[in-house]
């Protein structure tokens, strides 16, 4: 516009068949005008309507339009989560999540209590604006909104399913269940929250939920499709490659001239599960699953088996950066240890048990984020991790004595506190109990260093 303001013009044109659907019914633009007016009456932020109209012939809708004023300095929730929220540190990400989820929860309850239902409440239809008071959600794009009196349950399920569609890949089951409990309030009947959660899950199964990050939505080759590689092909592949890691039975990791990595897996025995389900396939599937959850990991290109050397292997792109133990050896950056604790808490919140989690398997990337390598020893649990499993994972973290100085310099008690602060799946009582169980880790660390043996893995 001439004064520098921006407006949005939305126009729908209907052929005869589609125009018949709106015979005796309001046009989408009219519904959207009603929705924005009703939202503003309920003190829920929404765009300002400048103009609207429709054209009909003998009652048949031919076209309609709506003009709204731009809401400045905003970003839709999907873009905000993918480009801003996922790059925050653990404590900050938890704080921002609680702030936005709390504000959105209050708005949804206010709308539903008044009988108003958006019916398309996806993340792309929620704008986020930062104000001095905090993050403020703004509802947009509501041409399917309606006022329901007698079918409120259906409207609740549709709205909560819209919010959950991307939340499945960005939040834990505990977070989503907690959101449902807070939505119903303390006066909910026994089992009501579980019933509503299951109803939303059934609604989502009609159309599988989408992923948060754009690259997650691209179809990836099936990791279990193995490439049968001949000895000649293997020799040509590793020709000119540098040896990164060697074992007494042969080379374990090669780095190719184009910086791709070849990782070799040796079966541990003749009668082993690896003969049926090789670690190379498990490595590729775990890496792909981590990436779908928004966690940085390697991008596996091929899974292969070479009969001439009787080895399985994977070919993946090099993850840029340096491992955390190397990065911390040169500097005392306490923030990195807090980020490691937050990463561990996020894995546990996602019900992931990573046996090989230690600073040597965490890559500090150039953008400051952390990525995971050597992910074959990883388990995705169906249920929330128990306290004993979390304690056992802490013991795995301390198995390598070479990493003990990092934890001793930062302080094991501070590391545990940073982990508990970043965890979103533990209640206050559970955190207190877990802190008591982890209290002996510092003593165990000192004892392991005193007698020269690695810390027990439990």
Order of alpha helices (4+ residues) and beta strands (2+ residues): beta-alpha-alpha-beta-beta-beta-alpha-alpha-beta-beta-beta-beta-alpha-alpha-alpha-beta-alpha-beta-beta-beta-alpha-beta-beta-beta-beta-alpha-alpha-beta-beta-beta-beta-alpha-alpha-alpha-alpha-alpha
